[in-house]
Amino acid sequence: MDLQTLVDMGALYGPLTVLKSEWWRLFTAMFLHAGMTHFLMNMFSLYLIGRGAEMYFDTKSYLSIYLFSGLLGGLASLYIHPVSVGIGASGAIFGVFGALAGFFLAHREKIQEHTKAFMKDFSIIIAINIVLGLSIPSIDMSAHIAGLIVGFVGGFMLSKDPKWIWIYSAIMIVIMFAFYDYLPSHYVQTLL
């Protein structure tokens, strides 16, 4: 699929998303993929990691972690790559990875044996993704890293108490609005 078609379908593209205020692209880009291989890789990753997350988080927590990770991953991508076209659910999926890491860190005393096994597997998966991300230019590591951090914070907070979802959501919304408000001035400096 060519880049113009993806942009027409709602991909992230800084000049439109930031400078033309087409903020909705932050959401739609999470559901677009560059082809069947990209789609299947993301769905396989989500299947592997998502099943575990469903055991530890209620539906509201899971969805908020997934969406905020994807949205803030998109904003990080717009900051780092102002004129690239961005698509995919990787930031959101990395958020689910981060959420599980946050959960295991929050409950490490109670589930020590499971924590060690998870952290070993988690480290291997992250290492593989870093190697792939650094060797394949079209992979957006900024979205992955931002999603991982947002998911980790959410996973840690919401595994302590799911009622903190409102605090987590409020913090993420404030960060999103502040980031989105800052981007136009960053673009003016970067693109001139």
C-alpha positions as CSV (number, residue, x, y, z in Angstrom):
1,M,0.0,0.0,0.0
2,D,1.4,3.4,-0.9
3,L,1.9,6.2,1.6
4,Q,-0.6,8.5,0.1
5,T,-3.3,5.9,0.4
6,L,-2.4,5.4,4.1
7,V,-2.5,9.1,4.7
8,D,-5.9,9.3,3.0
9,M,-7.2,6.5,5.2
10,G,-6.1,8.3,8.4
11,A,-2.5,7.5,9.1
12,L,-0.4,9.8,11.3
13,Y,1.3,12.5,9.3
14,G,2.7,15.4,11.2
15,P,1.8,18.2,8.8
16,L,-1.9,17.1,8.8
17,T,-2.1,15.8,12.4
18,V,-0.3,18.7,14.1
19,L,-0.4,21.7,11.7
20,K,-3.9,21.1,10.3
21,S,-5.3,19.9,13.7
22,E,-6.4,16.5,12.4
23,W,-6.0,15.0,15.9
24,W,-8.3,12.1,15.1
25,R,-5.4,10.6,13.2
26,L,-3.8,9.6,16.5
27,F,-6.7,7.2,17.0
28,T,-7.3,5.9,13.4
29,A,-3.6,5.3,12.8
30,M,-3.7,2.6,15.5
31,F,-6.0,0.5,13.4
32,L,-4.2,0.8,10.1
33,H,-1.5,-1.6,9.0
34,A,0.9,-1.7,6.0
35,G,-0.2,-5.1,4.9
36,M,-1.2,-8.6,6.1
37,T,2.3,-9.4,7.6
38,H,2.2,-6.2,9.7
39,F,-1.3,-6.9,10.8
40,L,-0.6,-10.6,11.7
41,M,2.6,-9.7,13.6
42,N,0.7,-7.2,15.7
43,M,-2.3,-9.6,16.3
44,F,0.1,-12.4,17.2
45,S,1.9,-10.2,19.7
46,L,-1.4,-9.0,21.1
47,Y,-2.6,-12.6,21.4
48,L,0.5,-13.7,23.3
49,I,0.7,-10.8,25.7
50,G,-3.0,-9.8,25.8
51,R,-4.2,-13.0,27.3
52,G,-2.0,-12.5,30.3
53,A,-3.1,-8.9,30.7
54,E,-6.7,-10.0,30.6
55,M,-6.1,-12.2,33.7
56,Y,-4.6,-9.3,35.7
57,F,-6.6,-6.2,34.7
58,D,-10.3,-5.5,34.5
59,T,-11.7,-4.4,31.1
60,K,-11.7,-0.7,31.9
61,S,-8.0,-0.8,33.0
62,Y,-7.0,-2.9,30.0
63,L,-8.7,-0.6,27.5
64,S,-7.4,2.6,29.1
65,I,-3.8,1.3,29.2
66,Y,-4.1,0.1,25.5
67,L,-5.6,3.4,24.2
68,F,-3.4,5.8,26.2
69,S,-0.3,3.8,25.2
70,G,-1.3,3.9,21.5
71,L,-2.2,7.6,21.6
72,L,0.9,8.8,23.5
73,G,3.0,6.5,21.4
74,G,1.6,8.3,18.3
75,L,2.4,11.7,19.9
76,A,6.0,10.5,20.6
77,S,6.2,9.4,17.0
78,L,5.0,12.8,15.7
79,Y,7.6,14.5,17.9
80,I,10.6,12.3,16.7
81,H,9.4,11.9,13.1
82,P,7.6,15.0,12.1
83,V,7.1,14.2,8.4
84,S,6.9,10.4,8.5
85,V,3.7,8.5,7.9
86,G,2.9,6.3,10.9
87,I,0.5,3.4,11.3
88,G,0.0,0.3,13.4
89,A,-0.9,-0.8,16.9
90,S,2.7,-1.3,18.2
91,G,2.7,1.6,20.7
92,A,-0.5,0.2,22.2
93,I,0.7,-3.4,22.2
94,F,4.0,-2.3,23.9
95,G,1.7,-0.6,26.4
96,V,0.3,-4.0,27.3
97,F,3.8,-5.4,27.6
98,G,4.6,-2.5,29.9
99,A,1.4,-3.0,31.9
100,L,2.4,-6.6,32.7
101,A,5.8,-5.5,33.7
102,G,4.2,-2.9,36.0
103,F,1.9,-5.5,37.5
104,F,4.7,-7.9,38.2
105,L,6.8,-5.2,39.8
106,A,3.9,-4.0,41.9
107,H,3.3,-7.6,43.2
108,R,6.8,-9.0,43.1
109,E,6.8,-10.1,46.8
110,K,3.7,-12.2,46.4
111,I,4.5,-13.9,43.1
112,Q,8.3,-14.1,43.1
113,E,8.7,-17.2,41.0
114,H,6.2,-16.0,38.3
115,T,7.9,-12.6,38.4
116,K,11.3,-14.0,37.6
117,A,10.0,-16.1,34.7
118,F,8.0,-13.3,33.3
119,M,10.8,-10.7,33.5
120,K,13.1,-13.2,31.8
121,D,10.6,-13.7,28.9
122,F,9.8,-10.0,28.9
123,S,13.5,-9.1,28.6
124,I,14.0,-11.5,25.7
125,I,10.9,-10.1,23.8
126,I,12.0,-6.5,24.4
127,A,15.6,-7.3,23.3
128,I,14.3,-8.9,20.1
129,N,12.1,-5.9,19.4
130,I,15.0,-3.5,20.0
131,V,17.2,-5.4,17.6
132,L,14.5,-5.5,15.0
133,G,13.6,-1.8,15.5
134,L,17.2,-0.8,15.1
135,S,17.8,-2.9,12.0
136,I,14.5,-2.2,10.1
137,P,14.2,1.6,9.4
138,S,10.4,1.6,9.0
139,I,9.9,0.4,12.6
140,D,9.1,3.3,14.9
141,M,11.0,2.8,18.2
142,S,9.7,6.1,19.6
143,A,6.1,4.8,19.6
144,H,7.3,1.5,21.1
145,I,9.2,3.2,24.0
146,A,6.5,5.7,24.8
147,G,3.8,3.0,24.8
148,L,6.0,0.8,27.0
149,I,6.4,3.6,29.6
150,V,2.7,4.6,29.5
151,G,1.7,1.0,29.9
152,F,4.2,0.4,32.7
153,V,2.8,3.4,34.7
154,G,-0.8,2.2,34.1
155,G,0.0,-1.4,34.9
156,F,1.7,-0.5,38.2
157,M,-1.0,2.0,39.3
158,L,-4.0,0.0,38.3
159,S,-2.7,-3.3,39.6
160,K,-2.4,-1.6,43.0
161,D,-6.0,-0.4,42.9
162,P,-8.3,-0.4,39.8
163,K,-10.2,2.5,41.2
164,W,-7.1,4.7,40.4
165,I,-8.2,4.5,36.7
166,W,-9.6,8.1,37.0
167,I,-6.3,9.4,38.3
168,Y,-4.3,7.5,35.6
169,S,-6.7,8.7,32.9
170,A,-6.6,12.3,34.1
171,I,-2.8,12.3,34.1
172,M,-2.6,10.7,30.6
173,I,-5.1,13.2,29.2
174,V,-3.2,16.2,30.7
175,I,0.1,14.8,29.2
176,M,-1.6,14.3,25.8
177,F,-3.1,17.8,25.7
178,A,0.2,19.4,26.8
179,F,2.2,17.4,24.2
180,Y,-0.3,18.1,21.4
181,D,-0.3,21.8,22.4
182,Y,3.5,21.9,22.3
183,L,3.9,20.1,18.9
184,P,3.1,23.0,16.6
185,S,5.9,25.2,17.9
186,H,8.2,22.2,17.7
187,Y,7.2,21.7,14.1
188,V,7.7,25.3,13.2
189,Q,11.3,25.1,14.6
190,T,12.0,21.7,13.1
191,L,10.5,22.1,9.6
192,L,11.9,25.6,8.9
